[in-house]
Amino acid sequence: MDQPRTLTELPPGYQPDYHLSVTDPKQLVWLNILALVAIVPFAALSFGWLALAGSLRGADGGSTSINLLLILLTLLVLPLHELVHGVFIRWAGHTPRYGAKYTQLGPLKLPYVLFATTDDGFFWRNQFVVIALAPVVLITLAGLLLMSVLPIWLGYYVAVALVLNGSGAVGDLWMTVVALRYAPDAVVRDEADSITVFRRS
């Protein structure tokens, strides 16, 4: 029997097999450690590519001063990351919902996790993997392309954005590894900052 492309409810005969919450305190510690580790390969890729692009094009001069607007634009990679998730959630046939998890720091309420999810949405394993990996793959490729044509001083900001995007994608990569332990007919329910994997009983 053909599988429906869009799942709005759990198919018959499926049982929950594994639950992962990346904001569980124990998991969050490991996630932060992995995010720090992930800075190394993404920094090597981004700044290495920038250096290569600069050497091939020659020095292009330009301002190297820190510009607040450019820093803010660099930080926009974080909501852009979630927007890409949302585009692929829609590709899978669901309506995306965006939000954030907050923590209280004195009088300030600060977001520590941004997310894109869908209410009561279930995904086949491969759909979930595409949704999870889309931002880190597409934003990285777009950033490398931009660094190939932008002045080097602007390319530094793109490189920093790619490092932020890559280290921030550790939760997505972790969830992807979990999902890939299962057969393609497994079903994943996205729960904003956690997932539940269902397998056919």
Disulfide bonds with the S-S distance in Angstrom:
none
